[in-house]
Amino acid sequence: MMTTYEALADPTRRHILDLLRERPHLVGELVMLLDLSQPLISKHLRVLREGGLVHVRQDAQRRWYELNPEPLVELDNWLGPYRHLWAERYDRLESLLDELQEEEKNHGKT
Amino acid sequence: MGKLKVNAEPGSHAIVMSRDFNAPRELVFKAYTDAALIPRWWGPNGVTTTVDTMEVKKGGLWRYVQRDDQGGEYAFHGVYHDIVAPERLVYTFEFEGMPGHVLLETISFEDHGGKTTLIDTLVAQTLEARDGMVDSGMEQGASESWDRFETLLQTL
């Protein structure tokens, strides 16, 4: 059973999710939009289903793939720390270094 | 002073970041190894970082816990491998929210006439893990679709 993270660790699957967040899609639509074979799209959709990221809604003859928001909210809590971690913390490090050097200078004056 | 440069070659397990600081490397190294200083910078805006453990010696443990204002808690930990003041730190890094994905982090501090170039190399265990970090928007300028994705998630 793939974890949500592993289901997301594929650019094609992320592309599928991007499309599903606009609206639900049929398999055939995804095949056309991504220009990939139906078996390959189906395989990716299976992984996304097992990762809890999408579900199927049956509507008469048609099967719509829809996004499940809940695991992504959880995952975003994980992505969040990474997403902002680097640039912001280096800025904070720079501010701290400026402060420390200022403190050192002032300490030297007294 | 500096702009963060990020390099993540396709097919590589590594992310390499570099940034210049207008401070001597002894001080930059200190900011990385002093438990009193870590909470003052080691995290994104809007979270507070506390040092749970920090044994700055070969084989020593480190663990930091971050808390945001919604009660979310994120803990990170690892083990120090090499500590060479003021040139280099090598340690493992794991986010407790995602156990089993360990990174090896090497930080080098290069002296350039009293200023420091810091080079941070992160190596993931798999290509998928590395790509996951890159695509999560670690670089400045996260891809637009993932910004919109995040906006959608805020509304849910």
HADDOCK unambig.tbl for C-alpha pairs under 7 A between the chains (distance, minus, plus):
assign (segid A and resid 9 and name CA) (segid B and resid 128 and name CA) 5.37 0.50 0.50
assign (segid A and resid 9 and name CA) (segid B and resid 132 and name CA) 5.51 0.50 0.50
assign (segid A and resid 73 and name CA) (segid B and resid 153 and name CA) 6.06 0.50 0.50
assign (segid A and resid 78 and name CA) (segid B and resid 97 and name CA) 6.83 0.50 0.50
assign (segid A and resid 79 and name CA) (segid B and resid 136 and name CA) 5.90 0.50 0.50
assign (segid A and resid 82 and name CA) (segid B and resid 133 and name CA) 6.88 0.50 0.50
assign (segid A and resid 82 and name CA) (segid B and resid 136 and name CA) 6.99 0.50 0.50
assign (segid A and resid 82 and name CA) (segid B and resid 138 and name CA) 5.78 0.50 0.50
assign (segid A and resid 83 and name CA) (segid B and resid 136 and name CA) 5.64 0.50 0.50
assign (segid A and resid 83 and name CA) (segid B and resid 137 and name CA) 4.76 0.50 0.50
assign (segid A and resid 83 and name CA) (segid B and resid 138 and name CA) 4.48 0.50 0.50
assign (segid A and resid 84 and name CA) (segid B and resid 44 and name CA) 5.72 0.50 0.50
assign (segid A and resid 84 and name CA) (segid B and resid 138 and name CA) 6.42 0.50 0.50
assign (segid A and resid 85 and name CA) (segid B and resid 43 and name CA) 5.79 0.50 0.50
assign (segid A and resid 85 and name CA) (segid B and resid 44 and name CA) 5.02 0.50 0.50
assign (segid A and resid 86 and name CA) (segid B and resid 138 and name CA) 6.43 0.50 0.50
assign (segid A and resid 87 and name CA) (segid B and resid 4 and name CA) 6.44 0.50 0.50
assign (segid A and resid 87 and name CA) (segid B and resid 140 and name CA) 6.37 0.50 0.50
assign (segid A and resid 88 and name CA) (segid B and resid 44 and name CA) 5.32 0.50 0.50
assign (segid A and resid 88 and name CA) (segid B and resid 45 and name CA) 6.70 0.50 0.50
assign (segid A and resid 89 and name CA) (segid B and resid 41 and name CA) 5.82 0.50 0.50
assign (segid A and resid 89 and name CA) (segid B and resid 42 and name CA) 5.62 0.50 0.50
assign (segid A and resid 89 and name CA) (segid B and resid 43 and name CA) 5.18 0.50 0.50
assign (segid A and resid 89 and name CA) (segid B and resid 44 and name CA) 5.41 0.50 0.50
assign (segid A and resid 92 and name CA) (segid B and resid 41 and name CA) 4.89 0.50 0.50
assign (segid A and resid 93 and name CA) (segid B and resid 41 and name CA) 5.11 0.50 0.50
assign (segid A and resid 94 and name CA) (segid B and resid 21 and name CA) 6.46 0.50 0.50
assign (segid A and resid 96 and name CA) (segid B and resid 40 and name CA) 6.94 0.50 0.50
assign (segid A and resid 96 and name CA) (segid B and resid 41 and name CA) 6.82 0.50 0.50
assign (segid A and resid 97 and name CA) (segid B and resid 23 and name CA) 6.60 0.50 0.50
